[in-house]
Amino acid sequence: MALPMEKIGVCRWRLPQEGKMRTEGLVFATDDMMEAIRQEQALEQVRNVATLPGIMGPSIAMPDIHWGYGFPIGGVAAFDENEGGVVSPGGVGYDINCGVRLLRSALNADEIRPRLKELADGLFRNIPSGVGSRRKDLKLTLQEEKQVLQKGALWAVERGFGTENDLLHIEETGRLSGADPDIVSDRALERGQSQLGTLGSGNHFLEVQEVEEIRDEEAAQTLGLSPGQVTVTIHTGSRGLGYQICDDYIGVMRRASRKYGIELPDPQLCSAPLSSPEARQYLSAMACAANFAFANRQLITDWVRETFEQVLGRRPAENQLSVIYDVCHNIAKWETHRVGGKERRLCVHRKGATRAFPPGHPDVPDMYRHVGQPVLIPGDMGRYSYVLVGTQAAYEETFGSTCHGAGRVLSRHAAKKLARGRDIIGQLAARGILVRAAGRATVAEEISEAYKDVMEVVGVVQQAGIGKIVARLRPLAVVKG
């Protein structure tokens, strides 16, 4: 049965509080998007999240909403420990701190086009991708891996993979506090030991791009973006280590839900009170995975720089591949927000959603503070991606959050069926987009038709005021997992 959605403003829909819901739902979408969303289970997940103890404000869904484990992908929810609030692994996801990093360069797209094939080949060769991918020349000892889990991107910088300036342009400077590697299972450590510096599979990618359009001159200038400029996007997370940590703690949380008498409309929402030892342990283990992901993207950044230097024959000072920003997509973090006129310390879950803090916020890097936090929204490999900045409206209405990508509309099976018989790589090459992938199955799963048009998704964000478009990026070369 379709849920009773009420349109309450520009691209805003309300799911009224009823039954065991402790709050209402809030969904950002156009009329056309809502027609499609109504047909999915994701709205039921918005409703289910609204039943969890201690939830503050609405159960929120972004325009890239689609079905996920427990929470919808594109879901945001905040919980107050003092009101019996909980933490749920389903509100973070299996790929803990799956995120996006954007690099800018001093290169123009016309400069690299004659060497684009070599560049694509070099990136594919130097940065492992695909299921179970690993670097043969970088296998951590157990002690080194535990240091990665504590230090995050700082661990990589201390070993010469990048500079301290990179850390200034990463959410939380690339390191979540409270990480305790000693509570991470042996299986999780084993899975992560050889996977640092790898893309992995699925929708993860590395993409060389061209700045196609500038929409906000002041913000673009602050971020160092200009038309025709070469950028690089890195999209990956915590690999097998993060997956295993999530899997381990889902078992812990199932037991905790029974122990603390938490009534669940869906067992995938298994949770523990934020005041409980189980919650503290999960958040600590989650921080370990998040730090692994920060370090992962930092190493890949360094190998991107090396590859550009090798292929183009230009020194790093000439390429100037520098980090614009690095944002988390799947995370639960302690933040201070105003709810009902009162400042509250909340545990904000973002599941397939991006932090979007406004101008003036102290957590926005100094160099960006007057325009707001950079927000990176990748699209599919055949169209475009977007750079935005956060807004005060997002901070007030969505706990400083916005969408994280285009959002899938086809399952992987359905995408492969639609791609059957088509030369996807050849079709993209004819349009000037080179694709390198570990296998054709991955390319088929990631066809453009598998995703919403990200232009429509960020259009909702812009219209609703929960993000401000700065620039559009067009793909030139894509390395897929």
KAZIGI-V658435 format. One record per residue. PHI is phi in degrees with one decimal (* if undefined). Layout:
phi=PHI
phi=PHI
//
This chain:
phi=*
phi=-65.0
phi=-79.4
phi=-81.7
phi=-80.2
phi=-118.0
phi=-76.5
phi=-123.3
phi=168.2
phi=-64.6
phi=57.1
phi=-124.4
phi=-131.8
phi=-107.8
phi=-101.4
phi=-60.0
phi=-71.3
phi=-156.7
phi=56.7
phi=-93.0
phi=-65.3
phi=-93.4
phi=-157.4
phi=-91.9
phi=-104.0
phi=-133.9
phi=-122.5
phi=-100.4
phi=-168.9
phi=-78.9
phi=-59.5
phi=-64.5
phi=-60.5
phi=-64.4
phi=-58.4
phi=-73.9
phi=-62.0
phi=-58.4
phi=-84.5
phi=-105.2
phi=-80.3
phi=-60.1
phi=-64.4
phi=-63.6
phi=-69.8
phi=-58.5
phi=-63.2
phi=-61.7
phi=-61.2
phi=-67.2
phi=-90.8
phi=-72.9
phi=-62.3
phi=72.8
phi=-71.1
phi=-112.7
phi=68.8
phi=-78.5
phi=-82.4
phi=-108.6
phi=-134.2
phi=-87.8
phi=-65.6
phi=-91.7
phi=-54.8
phi=-156.7
phi=-63.7
phi=-138.5
phi=-85.3
phi=78.3
phi=-78.4
phi=-70.2
phi=-71.3
phi=94.8
phi=-97.1
phi=-134.9
phi=-153.3
phi=-122.7
phi=-131.8
phi=-105.9
phi=-58.5
phi=-72.6
phi=-108.9
phi=80.6
phi=-62.7
phi=-124.0
phi=-120.4
phi=-131.8
phi=-56.7
phi=-66.6
phi=-88.8
phi=-115.3
phi=103.7
phi=-75.1
phi=-91.5
phi=-59.7
phi=53.4
phi=-56.4
phi=-158.1
phi=-128.8
phi=-121.5
phi=-117.7
phi=-108.2
phi=-105.1
phi=-140.4
phi=-96.0
phi=-98.3
phi=-103.9
phi=-56.6
phi=-63.9
phi=-69.3
phi=-97.8
phi=-58.2
phi=-63.0
phi=-113.2
phi=-64.5
phi=-62.0
phi=-64.3
phi=-66.6
phi=-61.5
phi=-62.6
phi=-65.3
phi=-65.2
phi=-65.9
phi=-73.8
phi=-87.0
phi=-122.5
phi=-59.2
phi=-140.1
phi=106.0
phi=-60.2
phi=68.9
phi=-60.6
phi=-153.2
phi=-94.1
phi=-70.5
phi=-98.4
phi=-143.6
phi=-117.6
phi=-76.6
phi=-72.5
phi=-60.3
phi=-66.8
phi=-64.2
phi=-62.4
phi=-65.1
phi=-66.9
phi=-59.3
phi=-66.7
phi=-87.4
phi=-100.3
phi=62.7
phi=-62.1
phi=-59.0
phi=-57.0
phi=-66.8
phi=-63.7
phi=-62.4
phi=-102.1
phi=90.1
phi=-90.9
phi=100.1
phi=-128.9
phi=-62.1
phi=-62.1
phi=-58.4
phi=-63.3
phi=-68.6
phi=-113.4
phi=-122.0
phi=-52.2
phi=59.5
phi=51.4
phi=78.4
phi=-154.8
phi=-84.9
phi=-78.6
phi=85.8
phi=-73.3
phi=-126.5
phi=-61.7
phi=-71.4
phi=-98.8
phi=-83.4
phi=-67.2
phi=-59.2
phi=-64.2
phi=-63.8
phi=-62.0
phi=-61.9
phi=-69.0
phi=-85.2
phi=-59.7
phi=-113.8
phi=-108.1
phi=-68.1
phi=85.9
phi=-130.1
phi=-77.5
phi=84.6
phi=-124.9
phi=69.3
phi=-88.3
phi=-72.8
phi=-161.9
phi=-126.5
phi=-136.2
phi=-89.5
phi=-133.7
phi=-121.0
phi=-70.0
phi=-91.3
phi=-155.2
phi=-108.5
phi=-107.3
phi=-134.2
phi=-62.9
phi=-63.5
phi=-65.8
phi=-61.8
phi=-63.4
phi=-63.3
phi=-81.4
phi=79.2
phi=-110.0
phi=-149.1
phi=-58.1
phi=83.2
phi=-70.5
phi=-87.2
phi=-125.0
phi=-135.0
phi=-109.4
phi=-118.5
phi=-126.3
phi=-162.4
phi=-138.9
phi=-97.9
phi=57.6
phi=-65.0
phi=-62.7
phi=-64.3
phi=-59.5
phi=-68.4
phi=-61.4
phi=-60.0
phi=-61.3
phi=-60.3
phi=-83.7
phi=-63.0
phi=-62.4
phi=-61.0
phi=-72.3
phi=-62.7
phi=-67.7
phi=-65.1
phi=-60.2
phi=-70.2
phi=-59.0
phi=-98.3
phi=66.3
phi=-85.3
phi=-81.0
phi=-118.1
phi=-75.9
phi=-149.1
phi=-59.8
phi=-69.6
phi=-93.3
phi=-48.7
phi=-146.6
phi=-139.8
phi=-56.8
phi=-59.7
phi=-83.2
phi=-88.0
phi=-62.9
phi=-63.6
phi=-65.8
phi=-62.4
phi=-65.9
phi=-62.2
phi=-62.0
phi=-69.6
phi=-67.1
phi=-59.7
phi=-62.3
phi=-60.5
phi=-65.6
phi=-60.7
phi=-67.6
phi=-60.1
phi=-66.0
phi=-59.8
phi=-65.2
phi=-59.3
phi=-67.7
phi=-69.0
phi=-64.7
phi=-61.6
phi=-56.8
phi=-64.9
phi=-74.3
phi=-63.2
phi=-59.5
phi=-62.4
phi=-65.8
phi=-59.2
phi=-64.3
phi=-65.1
phi=-76.2
phi=-89.4
phi=66.8
phi=-118.1
phi=-68.9
phi=-53.5
phi=-65.5
phi=-83.7
phi=-73.6
phi=49.9
phi=-78.5
phi=-121.1
phi=-76.3
phi=-78.9
phi=-167.5
phi=-138.0
phi=-120.8
phi=-84.6
phi=-111.8
phi=-121.0
phi=-160.9
phi=-125.1
phi=-137.5
phi=-79.2
phi=-142.8
phi=-102.8
phi=-137.7
phi=-96.9
phi=-129.5
phi=60.5
phi=78.4
phi=-125.1
phi=-70.8
phi=-131.8
phi=-88.9
phi=-122.1
phi=-96.1
phi=-93.2
phi=-91.6
phi=-123.5
phi=-113.5
phi=66.1
phi=-144.0
phi=-118.5
phi=-64.1
phi=-142.1
phi=-73.2
phi=-86.1
phi=-55.0
phi=88.9
phi=-71.2
phi=-63.6
phi=-84.8
phi=-84.9
phi=-51.6
phi=-50.1
phi=-69.2
phi=-110.7
phi=-61.4
phi=-80.1
phi=-111.9
phi=108.4
phi=-67.3
phi=-61.2
phi=-125.1
phi=-112.5
phi=-121.8
phi=-73.7
phi=-103.5
phi=-94.2
phi=-72.2
phi=-106.3
phi=-126.0
phi=-164.3
phi=-128.9
phi=-131.7
phi=-112.8
phi=-127.7
phi=-130.2
phi=-73.1
phi=-134.5
phi=-65.4
phi=-62.3
phi=-63.7
phi=-62.4
phi=-82.0
phi=-108.5
phi=-126.8
phi=57.2
phi=65.2
phi=-132.2
phi=-148.5
phi=-71.3
phi=-121.5
phi=-179.9
phi=-79.2
phi=90.7
phi=-71.4
phi=-120.7
phi=-122.7
phi=-66.7
phi=-62.5
phi=-63.7
phi=-65.5
phi=-65.3
phi=-64.2
phi=-65.2
phi=-67.3
phi=-83.8
phi=-56.8
phi=84.9
phi=-101.6
phi=-91.6
phi=-62.0
phi=-64.2
phi=-66.6
phi=-63.3
phi=-70.6
phi=-61.7
phi=-64.7
phi=-99.2
phi=85.2
phi=-115.7
phi=-89.1
phi=-121.4
phi=-123.1
phi=-145.7
phi=-67.9
phi=-164.4
phi=-69.1
phi=-63.2
phi=-63.3
phi=-62.1
phi=-63.3
phi=-66.2
phi=-107.4
phi=-59.1
phi=-56.9
phi=-65.8
phi=-74.8
phi=-124.5
phi=-62.9
phi=-73.2
phi=-62.9
phi=-62.2
phi=-69.8
phi=-65.9
phi=-70.9
phi=-62.5
phi=-62.9
phi=-58.2
phi=-66.1
phi=-62.6
phi=-78.0
phi=81.2
phi=-97.1
phi=-179.4
phi=-128.1
phi=-69.1
phi=-108.6
phi=-155.7
phi=-115.0
phi=-116.2
phi=-108.6
phi=-69.3
phi=-113.1
phi=-145.0
phi=-129.0
phi=-106.8
phi=-108.4
phi=-72.8
//
